[in-house]
Amino acid sequence: MMGLDLRSIILMSGIMGLLLSVVMLFLRLSYPKSIRGLGWWAAAPVVSFVSALLFAMRGQIPDAVSVVAANFLLLTGVAMFYFGARHFFGLVPAYLSRMGLILALLPVLAWYTLAEPSFTARVLMVSLLWAYLQLTLTLLIWRHGPEVFSTRFTVVVLVIHTSVLLLRFLSAWLPLSGESLLDPSRIQTLYIVMNALFTVALVVGLILMAGDRLREVFEHSSSHDSLTNALIRRTLISACEQELERCRRHGRSMSLLMLDIDHFKAVNDAHGHQMGDRVLVDFVARITPLLRSPDQLGRFGGEEFVVLLPETTQEDAMVVGERIRAAVALPVAGLPPISVSIGVASNRPDDAQIDALLGRADRALYKAKAEGRNRIAVI
């Protein structure tokens, strides 16, 4: 390790990060726009590559560039990973807090570079702030990432890298810490090699996280209606069949609500199909908060929806249906007034197929419509 060329290590790590940046850029261009943050993750290694170039030119260009500017770009690249992660998880980016810390460090860094040169002081400051930025990124991914391999891999990489940075901070107090970035001491060589390795591993972890998010998007789009985000008919029927089978095995109750927006064709004819789409989206948005987590809402087609209510008797289902009916009848600014008719059906011991239960709910729905709409009926 003592014979390694530190300039080459720094440059190679920057080049590897740059190649992974290209991969991330192609992911950003090809992935759905709903997967956010990939642009930040693609740009961060580019900034780090420029930083690596400046570091490798230490002694050949002014220290104001190879030390102050290089460290600024290094820390900015680390912060950009954090900004991308916040976008990725749908959070407020928090640019000011991170960049404020980095900008506040610059005058002190310049002082210990140009006025009173001290490599030890610079190591203490940069490694501590770098460790802090990595730690906040670690906590962010740990708290908001799904419990899958990509999340665990990225968190482990960040934890180890943060530990390396903290050890470098502590080692800076030792007399063997080195006199410059390119000093081929054992500690400095190990520090640079570990930084290069774990920075590349971080980008790999983020690419894996983006791939997992794409899989989630595809799985969601294959089972949910693209307009209202309710379950599609096939998925809801499958859920109903599974619940009916569970009820038959354990003697439990389940209920279905079949909902139909009253006079929806008149809404489209009077206000246009775009307004009709807004009404459907609002309709689902009003119903969803009234349901429990095990309940499932699906769109059967057009303006017709079905709600699956596990562990629910017919009487309780009527109560849920009345809450839905009342919520839908409330006026909403900017939308035409609507009402909903609801048919209720609960399982019976002789129900062998879900079609029997759906058929009763459908007949109950037509009964509600025949009785004047904006009401609940049961058969």
N, C-alpha and C positions, 0 to 999 in steps of 0.2 A: 504493500500500500504506500510505503514511503517513496517509491519511485514513480508514482502516478503523476502525470502532467495535469495540474489542476485547471489550467486554461482549457485543455481539451475536454475535461470532464464537464466544465461549465458550458462550453459550446455544444457538446453532444446532448446534454440535458435540454438545452434550449431548442435544438433542432428536433429532438424527439417530441417535445411538447408542441412544436410548430406542426409536425405531421399529425399529431392527434387533434390539433386545432382544426386542421383541414377536414378530418373525419367529422368532428362536431359541427363544422359549418355545413357539410352536406346533410347531416341529420337535420339541422335547423331548416334547410331549404326543402327537404322532402317530408318532414313530419308535419302533422296538423298544427295550425296556428294556436290551437288550444294548449299545446305543450310549450310553455313559456320558459324563458331563461336561457335557452340554448345559445342565443347570440352572445350573451355575457360569457358563457362557458367557452365559446369558440374564440372570443377576443382575448380572454385572460392569458392563454399561453402565448399569444402573439406579443402582448406587452411583456411577458416574462422572457420571451426570446430576445427582444430588444435590450432588456435589462442584462441578460446573459452576455450579449455582445459587448456591452459597455464594461461589465465586470472583467471580461477576458482581455480587454484593452488597457487594464490597469497598468500604469507606468508609461503608456504610450500616448495617452491623451490627458488633458487636465483632470485633476482630482475632482473638481467641481462636477465633471461629467461622469467619470468612471466610478465615483464614490457616491456623491450626493444624488445625482440624477438616477444612477443605476439602482440605488436603494429605494428611491421614490417609486420607480417603475416596478421594482420587485414587490413592494408592499401594495401598490395599486393593483397589480395582477392578482395578489391574494384576495384583496377586497372584492375584486370583480367576480371571483368564484362565489363569494358570499352574496353579492347582489343577484347573481344568476339563480342561486338557490332560493332566495326569497321570492323571486318571480316564479320559479318552478313550482313552489308550494302555494302560490297565490297570495303572498303577503306583501305589505308595503316595503319597498326596497331599503329604506334607511340609509340613503347615500351620505347624508351630512355627518352622521355620527362617526362612520368609518373614515371617510375622507378627511374629516376634521382632525382626527387623531394623527393621520399620516402627515397632513400639512403642518400640524403643530410640532411634529418631530423634525421637520426640515431645518429650521434655524439652528436647533441644537446640533443636528447632524453636520450642518455646514461649519459650525464653530469648531467641533472636534475633528474636522477634516482640514480646514483652511487656516483657522486662527491658532488653535491649540491642538494639533494632530494627536489623536489617541485612538488606536485601533481597538483597545479594550473597551473604551466608552462606547464606541460605535457598535461593537458586538453586543454589549449589554442592552442598548436601546433597541436595535433592530430585532434581535432574537426574541426579546420580551414582547414587543408589539406584534411580531409575526406569530408568536405562540398564542397571543390573545385573539388575533384574527382567526387562526385555525381552530381555537377552542370554541369560539362563537359559531363557526361554521359546523363544527362537530355536533354541538347541542341542537342546532337548527335541524340538521338532517336526522338526528336521533329522535327528536320530538315529532317531526312532521312526516318522516319517511315511512313507507309501509314496511312491515316486518318480512322482508324478503332478502335474498342473498346480496343483491346490489347495495342495499342500504347498509347491511352489516359490514360488507367489504369496505365500503367507503368510510364508514365510521371507524373501523379498525385502523385503516391507513391514516386517518386524521389523528387518531389517538396516539399512535406510534410516532408520527411526525411531530406532533405537539410535544411529546416527551423528549424527543431529540433536541428540539429547540430550547426547551427548558434546561436540559442538561448542558447545552452549549452556553446558555446564560450563566449557569453555575460554574462551568469550567473557565469562563472568562476571568474569574477571580484568581485562578491558579497561575503560577509563574510559567507554566508550559503552554499557555493558551495561544502563543504565536504573536508575531508582530505585524502581519498583514494578511489580506485575504488569500494571497497566493503563496504564503509561507508553507512549505511542504512538511509541516509537523504532523504527527499522528492524529492529534485532535482535529486540526483544521481539515486534513484530508478526509477523515471519517465524516465530519460535518458536511462537507460539500457533496460527498458521494451519497450520503443518506438523503440530503435535500433533493438531489437530482432524482434519486430512485422514487421517493415518496411523492414528489410533485407529479411525475409521470403516472404513478399508480393512482393518484387522485383523479386525474383526467380520465383514466380507464374506468374508475368507479362511477364517475358522473355519466360516462357514455352508457354504462350498464343500467344506471338509474333511468336514463332517457329511454332506453329500450324497453324497460319494464313499464314505464308510463305509456308508451305506445301500445303495448299489449293490453293494458287496462282500457285504453281508449277504444281499441278494436272490440274487445269483449263487451264493453258498455254499449257501443253502437250496434252490435249484433243482437242485443237483447232489449234495447230501449228505443222508443219512438224519437226520431230526430227533431221533431217540432216541440213536443210537450215534455219529453224526457220521461214519460210514463212507460211502463213495460209494453212491449209489443204483444200482440195476441198470442202468438205461439208460446212465448216465454211464460205468460200468465197462465195459460191453460195447463202447461206443464207443472207450474207451481200449485195450481188447484188440484191436479190429479195426485200429486204427492201428498198434499194435505188431506184429501179425501181418503187415501189409502191409510194414512196415519190415524185418522179418525175411526176407520173401520177396525183397525187392529186394537186400538186402545179405548174404544167407546167414547170418543170425544165429540165435541160439537164444532161446526164451522158454518159460516154464512157467507153469502155473496150478495153484493149490491150491484144491480145493473142500472147505470145512469145514462140518461139521454137529455141533452140540452134542448129545451123546448123551442120550437120554431127557429132552429138554427139556420135553415135555408133562407128564411126571411132576413136574417142578419147579413148573410152573404149578399143577397140581392140588393139590400138597401145600402150597405156600407162597403161592399167589396170583399174579396177573398183575403186581402191582407188584414183587414179588420177582423175577419172571421178567425184567422190564425192567432191574432192577439187575444181574442176571446178564449180560444182553446187553451192557450198558454196560461192565461190568467185563471181559467177554470181549474186547471191542475194545481196551480200555485195556491189557490184558496183551499183546495181539498187536502193537500199533503200535510199541512200542520195539524189537521184534525185526526190523523191516523196514528196508530201506534207503530213502533218499529217493526213488529212482525207482520203488520198489514201490508198488502201490496196492491198498487193501483196500476191498471193496464188499460191501454186504448184498444178497443175492439174494432174500430173503424169509424171514420168520419167523426161525428160528435157523440159517439157511444163509448162509454167506459165501464169497466167492471172493477169492483173493489173486493179483494179476498180478505176475509176477517177470520183468522184462525182462533180457536178457543172462544167462539162467540155464539151465543144462543140467538134465536130469532128475535126475542124481546130486546136484547142488547143491540142487535143489528139495527132494529128500528130506531133506537136512540141515536146511534151513529148516523143513520140516514137522515134523521131530522136535523142534526147539527149541520150536515152537509147542505141540505136543502135551504136552511136558514142563511148559511154563509154565502151561498151562491146568489141568493135573492138580494143581498145587500148591494146598493149602487156603488160603482167604481168610476172615478173621474176619468173621462176620456174614452170610456167604453160604453156600448149600448147596454141597457138593462137586460138581464137574462134570468131564466129560472130553469129548474131541472126536475124531471120526473124520475122516480126511483122505484125499482122493483126489488123486493127482498125475498131471498130463499135460503133455507137452512137444510143441512143434510138430514137424511132419514136412514134408518138401518138397512133399507132395501136398495139404497143407491149404489149400484155396482159401477157406474161410469159417471164421470163429471158432466156428461151431456144431459143427464137427467136433472141435475141441479141447475145447470145453466138454462135449461128449458123452462123450469119453473120460474127462475128469476126473470127470464124474457117475457113470460106470460104475465107476471106481476107488473112488469114495466108497462106493457100495453094496457093493463087494467088501470094503472095510474094515469096514463094518457087519456084513456076513454072517460075517466071520471073528471077530467078537466085540467090535467097537467099541474105542475108545481106542487106535487104531493107524493106521498109514499104509499105503496100498495104491497100486499103480500098474498100469496096463494098457498 
